[in-house]
Amino acid sequence: MRVLETTESTSSRMSRQRSRDTEVEMALRRILHASGLRYRVHRRPLKGVRREADLVFGPAKVAVFVDGCFWHACPEHATWPKRNSEFWRTKIEKNRARDANTDARLEAAGWVSVRVWEHESAAEAARRVAAIVLERRALLRGRGRAA
């Protein structure tokens, strides 16, 4: 595969893209925290696996990933660049494959992986995450009593 050089303006624009503490991630964190949920930020849910979740609810075993529409090929908003298209398509497809692998590895270890798209309403995403976390906590409490 031949990799073409990017223009200086493209390189500059891409280097300014935040990968942590994005606007939607911060809004999601504020809503979840205000609702009483506590979590760890930017942690690896599984030891020995170099994949970091944006939010980790450890005891409930819920990992939340806030995915950018461009970088993870959102089904609603994905765009494929015309310049250096082969490079970008390969990169984005690798991101998607890594996401699927991460989800599978987490599931195999008893975790639930929650994917939030950057275009989603933070309030809706927070409701979805909170419901999963609370359900998992209730299941864990139920098992604790039965054991």
Residue, then its C-alpha position, 0 to 999 in steps of 0.5 A: m500500500r502506498v501512503l500519500e503525504t497529507t497536506e500541511s493544513t490536513s495534518s494540522r487539523m487532524s493533530r488538533q482533534r481531541s481524543r480525550d475529554t471531548e465535549v460530548e464525553m465531558a457532558l456525559r460525565r457531568i450528567l452521570h456524576a450529577s445522577g450519583l454514579r461514580y466511575r473512573v476516567h480513561r482506564r483500562p478495564l482489563k489487565g494486560v489489554r492495552r485498550e482504554a475506556d473513556l468511563v469505567f464502572g469497575p464493580a459493575k463491569v461496564a466500560v463506556f467508549v465515546d466514539g467519534c463519527f469520523w474515526h469509528a465510521c458512524p453509520e449515520h455520519a461516516t464520511w470517506p475522505k477523497r484525498n488519500s482515501e486508501f490510507w483513511r479507509t484502512k485506518i478507519e476499518k482498523n479502528r472498527a476491527r479493534d473496537a469489535n475485538t475490544d467489545a468481544r474481549l470485554e464480553a468474554a471477561g464478563w464486562v458490558s461494553v457501551r458505545v456512545w457516538e459523538h453525535e448522540s445526546a449526552a442526556e440520552a446516552a447517560r440514561r442508557v449508561a445509567a440503566i445498564v450500570l444500575e441493572r448490573r449492580a442489582l444483578l451483582r447484589g442479587r448474586g451476593r445474597a444468594a451465595 
